[in-house]
Amino acid sequence: MKYYLIAGERSGDFHAARLMHALKQRDTAAEFRCWGGDMMEEAGGTMVHHYQEMAIMGFLEAATAVFKFRRFLKECEQDLLAHKPDVLILVDYAGFNLRVAKFAKAHGIKVFYYISPKIWAWNQGRVHKIKALVDKMFVILPFEQEFYQRFGYDVDYIGNPTADAVHEHPMPDDFHQRNGFDPNRAIIAVLPGSRKQEIEEMLFEMLRILPPFLDYQFVVAGVSNLDPGYYRHFERINVRIVVDQTYDLLRHAKAAVVTSGTATLETALFDVPQVVCYRTSAVSYHLAKSFIKVKYISLVNLIAGREVVKELIQGDFTARNLVTELHRVLDDEKYISEVKAGYAEIREKLGRTNAADKAAELMVGYLNK
């Protein structure tokens, strides 16, 4: 069968690639055409555009990129018609993907959605559009199945692919030696995101906190889809950068400072106490605040249904507040125990189901009906 996949960011690229491997095990004739990233290409996908070309962060930023967005959408529509896939598989990235879904549905192309867009957080009215446009939805958060059922839409909960990836990751013995780290000084992991705009909004503030923590090594999780030279202007004495070693870093970190996103869940699954941070432009933030329907922004707190980790958002994200909260996750044993108890609850809620394998089995089954 011919599969057409669209992922708009790094985490989507990772999960889509795992899904592609699982699909190939069940469909040896599988052909993949993709809008995504390096991992999807390595999994055998023919790449149309890299997600980096489409990266936009925030409401205001999206408005200023409207012409670029329309150009990509038109190209995608034409490419779908030219290649006539058996199924379009969308991965999160709602703003673009729901428009593609509308076009695909109108032209008789079956639409699957792998990893639901976060419509439960804001603009819940989009659920009616999804019901009309998406043939099968595969969700990865336990509360999403209940959310969709409230609107009379049955979806498949397949487990969480991030939990699977963390569980499968090996424990590297040579991490300190490989990167030239001092084995006698504890590591504070800094996870600033994977997009330039996001990193520049977050990382300078994150690194303003260095003086009170000179006994620790700060290690920034870099990504290879950005030019290695890009990270040089973030280098400091006592700050090191590792590229594409986030899971190894979290395996060895005592605490972490994390930009809100999938990384907050990854950090929790590695049992690392964390402080969650987020900031965008003032206009984007105030626009988003008027639409947001949930109390928290981190996946950790959303899955738990309560505050497990501290969130420093917008005006609260300052070096002073970050120093205070980082001291708590490093030194306050009672607080650390409470955080880790919350992490245990989350792991239990997510379970272990081999999400990509389950999704691939369901997808091939639906397509062969």
PyMOL commands that set and color helices and strands:
alter all, ss='L'
color gray80, all
select helices_A, chain A and resi 10-26+38-42+51-54+59-64+66-83+94-106+126-133+142-149+161-168+175-179+196-209+211-213+228-234+246-252+262-269+282-291+299-304+314-316+319-331+333-350+355-367
alter helices_A, ss='H'
color red, helices_A
select strands_A, chain A and resi 2-7+31-36+45-50+87-91+110-114+136-139+156-157+187-191+217-222+239-243+253-259+274-278+310-313
alter strands_A, ss='S'
color yellow, strands_A
deselect
rebuild
show_as cartoon
